[in-house]
Amino acid sequence: MRLSIVTTLTALLSCVTARPTLTSSLQQVTNFGSNPTGTQMYVYVPTNRVAKPPIIVAIHYCTGTAQAYFSGSPYAQLADQYGFIVIYPSSPYSGTCWDVSSKSALTHNGGGDSNAIANMVTYALSQYNGDATKVFVTGSSSGAMMTNVMAATYPELFAAATAYSGVPAGCFYSSSNQVDAWNSTCAQGDSIATSQLWASIAESMYSGYTGARPRFQVYHGSIDTTLYPENYNETVKQWTGVFGYNSQSPQKVEANFPQSGYTTDIWGVTTQNPLGTVQGVYAINVGHTVPINGYDLLPSLYLLQAHVSV
């Protein structure tokens, strides 16, 4: 099953058009803090970064690397345009998927990959005078799974998150505590639960936390045969549950948005929060590789200043 991701994710790279020469280069950082799993940190800092830059954490797919996601996604180009910083974590495992199955990864300060990525964020905030109210996490496939996990384990760090073709936080949980385990039941869309149960799973990853949580945006293709489309519904159920919304009753439904064939459901729209708190974007006749729309993150970074209280 993992091998099929090679083909589908190769298409992601072909979707990215040629871009102008970047103002800087991808650099590795080795002294970002505690890192028991050996996760690598790479960072792109544009030469024109703003005085207090937002930070994006861009997490690669299974079989990918930080360098591949840097080359195959639009975030560095957008960083040059808008002056923010991009962190590209790189998985330490042979298949280069992320550990979203072990207890350490699914626990706040548990010592897993999620802990290492959180330490990258705190390092970047300090090192580059980053704006702690404008930290965003995103990822594709396995990186989308980790995006869900980061939003659950470190909600205090992120203002918003976008997951492209992932699964709910905790869906790949290994009962034998296996690190970097594959979960066919979840991948094939057979892990079905109530919104309340999914929410409790996410909330249990940072036990006792009562603070604000990041806005969440879910992208998924209707013909995904790697992480089946049922995972779209389950992920939406998880984050609407966290915020106390009815997953079956979005406040707004936008047909053919953000493009033809996509439908966007939105929960939590207010005058102060016009983009909503949870968005589900379902792409009809799109497979596992939902193309990255990097501009979706900009309103979250620049218009919406803080987390959402629950």
N, C-alpha and C positions, 0 to 999 in steps of 0.2 A: 504493500500500500504506500509506503514512504517513497518508493522509487517512482511512483506515478506523479509525485509532486515535482520531480525534476522537469518533466515535460510541461506541466501546466505552469510552473513558475518561470520557465524559459520564455513563455509568451509575455510575461510581465515586462521583461527587459525589452522586448521588441516593441512594446506599446509606448516606450518613452522616446520622444523625438530628440533629435540632436540638440544640444544646448550650447550656449556660448561658453567660452573659456571662463573657468571659475577664478575668483580673486584670491583663493587660498587653496590649501590642500588638506587631505585627510591625515590626521596625526594620531599616533597611538599615545595613550596616557597609561603609565604603569603604576603610579603611586596614588591612586584615587581612594584608597582605604581598604578595609577588610574585604577579602575576596577568597573565601575557602574553596570555591569551585573552579577557580582559574578562569573565570569569564573575562574576556578582554574588552577594554574600552578604547574606542576611537572617537575623535571629535573633529568637527568642522567648525572653524571660527573664521567668519568672513573678515576681510580687512576693514570693512566699513561697519562693523558691528556697532549697535547703538550703545549708549552709555550704560543702560541697565537692560541687557538683552533678555528677551524670552528664551526659553530652552525647549527644544523638541527632542524627545527620545524616540528614535526610529529603529524598530526591532525587526531583524531579517526573518525570512521564511526558513522552513526546513530545507536542508541542503545548501543554504546560503551562508554568507559571511557578511561582516560589516562592510568590507570593501565592495561586495556585490550589491548590497542595498544602497550604498553611497552612489555607485555608478548607475543603478537601475531605478532610482526613485528621484522625484523632483525636489527633495528637501534642501540639498545644498544650493541649487539654483535659486530657490526661494529665499534661502538665507542671505545670499548675496543681494537680493532685491530688497529685503526687509530688515536685515541687520540682526537676525537672531542666530543662536548657536544650535547646532545639531549634534547630539550624542548618538553614536552607532555602536551598540554593544555587539559582541561577537561570541557565539556559543562555544563552550569548551569541549563539546562532545563530538565523537567521530562522525556521526550523521549530521552534525550541525543543527539539530533541532534543539528546542529549549526544554528544560526540565520544568514541566507544569504538572508533575505527577507526585512528587515526593512531599513528605510533610515539611521538610525544610524550605522547599520552594513555595509552599502554600501557607506559610506562617510569617507574620511580621517579625522581622529580625531573626528569622530562622536559620540563616546561614546559607541559603540556596542561591540560585541564579537571581531570583527577585531581589534578594538582599544586596547582591553585588551591583545590580542596576540602580537600586535606590542610593547606594553609596556614590555611584557615578554622578547622580543628580546633585547630591549635597556638595560634592567636590566642585562641580561646575558652577553651582550657585556662588560658592565662595571664591573660586579662582577667577571667575570672569565677571563678578559683581552682577550675577543674574537676577532677574525679577522673579521672586518666589511665587508671585500671584499669577504668573504666566508660564507655567510648565505643562507641557503637553506630551502625551505618550501615544504612539501609534505603531502598528505593525501588520504584517501580512502572514496569513496561514499560521505556522507555529509562532510567529511574532505577534499575530493577533491573539492567539491563546495567551501569550505572555502579557499582552496589553490588558486583557481581562484580569489576569492575576495581579499585575501591578496596581490596577485600580482598586482591587480588593485588599491587597496586603499593605499598600502604602497610599491610602486615600488622601492623607494630609499633604502629599507632595504635588498632586496633579490638579490642575484646573479643568482639564478636559481630556478625553481619550477617544480614539477612533480605531476600531478593529475591522480589518479587511479579511473576511472569510476565516473566522475563528470558531471557538466553542466557549460556553460559559466557564467562568472561573470555577475550578474544582471538578469539571467534567472528566478530565483525564486522571483524576485521583487514582493512585495505586494502593490497593488494600495491603499489598506486601511491601509498601514503602519503596518501590523501585524508582530509581532516578532515571529521568528521561524515558519513561515508559510510553508505549503506544497503547491506546485504548480503543479497540475496534467498536465496542458497544457505543461509545460516545461518537466516534468518527462517523459511524453509519446512521446516526440520528436516532438511536434507540434509547438514549438516556433522557427520558421524559419525566418532568417533575412539575409541581405547582410553582407559581411565582413566589409564594412565601418560602418554599423550601430552597429554591435557588438563591433567594435573597439571604436567607439564614446561612447558607454555605459561604457566600461572599463575606458576610459580616463576621463570621467566625474566624476568618483569616487574620483579623486584627481584633482580638478579643478585648472587649471593654471600650473600644473606640466609639466616641459619640459625636465627633466633629463633622465638618462638612465633607462632602464627597464630590468627585469630579463628574461633570457632565459626560454623557456617554453616547457615542454614535456607532452603530453597527451596520456594516455593509456585508451583503451576502448574495451570491448568485443562485438563481432558481434551479440550475442544472449542475450544481457542484457535486461531483462524484468522489471527492477526496474527503471533505468534511461536509456531510450531507446537509441539504437546506433546512432540515428540522432544527439544526443548530442555530439558525437565525431566530426562530421562534423562541427557543430556550434561552438564548442570550438576551433577547428583548424582555422575556419574562423575568430574568434575573435582575436587570437594572431598573425596569419599571417597578419591580417588587421592592428593591432597595429604597426607592424614592416614594413608595406608597401609591403608585398609579395602577390603574387597571390595564393590563397589557392588551386586553381585547377592545379597549375604547380609547384610541388615540384622540388627542384634542384637535389635531389637524391631519389631513391626508392630502399630500401633494402628488398628483399623478404626473408622470413624465418629468420628474424632478429628482436629482439635478440634471438629468438628461432623458432623452426619449427611451421608453422601456423600463425606467426605474420608477418605483413608487416609494415615497418617503412618508412615514408615519411619525408624528411628533407628539410628545407628551411634555407638559410643564411649561407652556408658553405663558408669559406674563408681560406686562409693560416693561419691567426691568430686565426681562429675559426673553427677548423676542424670538430667539432661535430655539427655545425650549431647553429642557433638561436631558431628555432622552430622545434620540432619533434612530429609527430603523429604516435603512435604505435597502430595498429588495430589488435586485436587478434581474429582470426576466430574460431568460435564454442566455444568461452569462454563467460560465462555469466557475472553477475554483479561483481563477485569476481575475478578480475584480480589479480593473485598472485603478491606480492610485490617483485621486483627485486632491493634490496637495493644497489647493486653495480652500478646501473645506475647513482647514484648521485655522485659517487666519482670523475669522470672526471670533473664534474662541480665544485666541491669543490677544487680540487687540480691542475687541469690543466688550468682552465679558471678563470682568476684572478678577473675579473670585470664585471660590467653590460654591456649591449649593448646599445649604443646610437641610438636614432631613429630620 
